[in-house]
Amino acid sequence: MHARPGVHAAAMATGLRELGRDGVAELVDRCCALARRFADGLTAAGFEVANEVVLNQVLAGFGDDARTDEVVAAVQADGTCWAGGTTWRGRRYMRISVSNATTTEADVEGSVAAIARLAT
């Protein structure tokens, strides 16, 4: 079975085809480490991180559900980074997924700073 042409082109454009098994594992480890850095930065800024960050997802809370949704909307409007709203265990959170091969530590730091600015 062959991948669809668009999928193949996307893989070639991002260099994923050349990563190989070890490269993919390194990419996943890197995204997970950046997610932990994101969580640490939000925690240090005084915000709630609701989940144990063991993969690439961070769930951040900013007080009550309405306030969290306001912060999500503000972050999306700001455009520094993108995060979506989600419901987990009956509460609203900002869901941050670190999954791009080009995301850097500077991107994470800039995103944490933007979220902190918009949430206060």
C-alpha positions as CSV (number, residue, x, y, z in Angstrom):
1,M,0.0,0.0,0.0
2,H,1.3,3.4,-0.9
3,A,0.8,6.7,0.8
4,R,-1.4,9.3,-0.9
5,P,0.7,11.7,-3.0
6,G,-0.1,14.7,-0.7
7,V,1.0,12.8,2.4
8,H,4.2,11.7,0.6
9,A,4.9,15.3,-0.5
10,A,4.3,16.6,3.1
11,A,6.7,14.0,4.5
12,M,9.4,14.9,2.0
13,A,8.9,18.6,2.7
14,T,9.4,18.2,6.4
15,G,12.3,15.8,6.0
16,L,10.4,13.0,7.9
17,R,11.2,10.4,5.3
18,E,14.9,10.8,6.0
19,L,14.6,10.7,9.8
20,G,14.4,6.9,10.1
21,R,13.4,5.1,13.2
22,D,16.0,6.7,15.5
23,G,15.2,10.1,14.1
24,V,11.5,9.7,14.8
25,A,12.3,8.6,18.4
26,E,14.5,11.6,18.9
27,L,11.8,13.9,17.5
28,V,9.2,12.5,19.9
29,D,11.6,12.8,22.8
30,R,12.4,16.4,21.9
31,C,8.7,17.3,21.6
32,C,8.0,15.7,25.0
33,A,10.9,17.6,26.6
34,L,9.7,20.9,25.1
35,A,6.2,20.1,26.5
36,R,7.7,19.6,30.0
37,R,9.5,22.9,29.6
38,F,6.2,24.6,28.6
39,A,4.6,23.1,31.7
40,D,7.4,24.2,34.0
41,G,7.3,27.8,32.6
42,L,3.5,28.0,33.1
43,T,3.8,26.6,36.6
44,A,6.6,29.1,37.4
45,A,4.4,31.9,36.2
46,G,1.7,30.8,38.7
47,F,-0.7,28.9,36.5
48,E,-2.2,25.5,37.0
49,V,-0.9,22.5,35.0
50,A,-3.5,19.8,35.5
51,N,-1.8,16.8,33.9
52,E,1.4,15.0,34.5
53,V,3.3,15.9,31.4
54,V,4.8,12.6,30.2
55,L,4.1,13.1,26.5
56,N,3.7,16.2,24.4
57,Q,0.4,17.6,25.9
58,V,0.0,20.3,28.5
59,L,-3.4,21.1,30.1
60,A,-3.3,24.6,31.7
61,G,-5.9,26.2,33.8
62,F,-6.4,29.9,34.5
63,G,-8.9,30.0,37.3
64,D,-12.5,29.1,36.6
65,D,-13.8,27.7,33.3
66,A,-14.9,31.1,31.9
67,R,-11.5,32.7,32.6
68,T,-9.7,29.8,31.0
69,D,-11.8,30.1,27.8
70,E,-11.1,33.9,27.8
71,V,-7.4,33.2,28.0
72,V,-7.6,30.6,25.2
73,A,-9.4,33.1,23.0
74,A,-6.9,35.8,23.8
75,V,-3.9,33.5,22.9
76,Q,-5.5,32.5,19.6
77,A,-6.2,36.2,18.8
78,D,-2.6,37.2,19.7
79,G,-1.1,34.7,17.3
80,T,2.2,34.1,19.1
81,C,1.2,30.4,19.4
82,W,-1.9,28.3,19.0
83,A,-3.6,26.4,21.8
84,G,-7.2,25.1,22.0
85,G,-9.7,24.7,24.7
86,T,-10.7,21.3,26.0
87,T,-12.7,19.8,28.8
88,W,-11.0,17.2,31.0
89,R,-12.5,15.7,34.1
90,G,-15.3,18.2,33.9
91,R,-13.2,21.4,33.8
92,R,-12.1,23.6,31.0
93,Y,-8.3,23.8,30.2
94,M,-6.0,25.2,27.5
95,R,-4.6,22.2,25.6
96,I,-1.1,22.8,24.4
97,S,0.4,20.2,22.0
98,V,4.1,20.4,21.1
99,S,4.3,18.4,17.9
100,N,6.2,20.4,15.3
101,A,9.7,19.4,14.3
102,T,10.7,23.1,14.0
103,T,9.6,24.1,17.5
104,T,12.5,25.5,19.5
105,E,13.2,26.3,23.2
106,A,12.9,30.0,22.2
107,D,9.5,29.3,20.8
108,V,8.4,27.7,24.0
109,E,9.8,30.6,26.1
110,G,8.1,33.2,23.9
111,S,4.8,31.3,24.0
112,V,4.9,31.0,27.8
113,A,5.7,34.8,28.0
114,A,2.8,35.6,25.7
115,I,0.3,33.4,27.6
116,A,1.5,34.9,30.9
117,R,1.0,38.4,29.5
118,L,-2.5,37.6,28.2
119,A,-3.6,35.7,31.3
120,T,-2.8,38.5,33.8
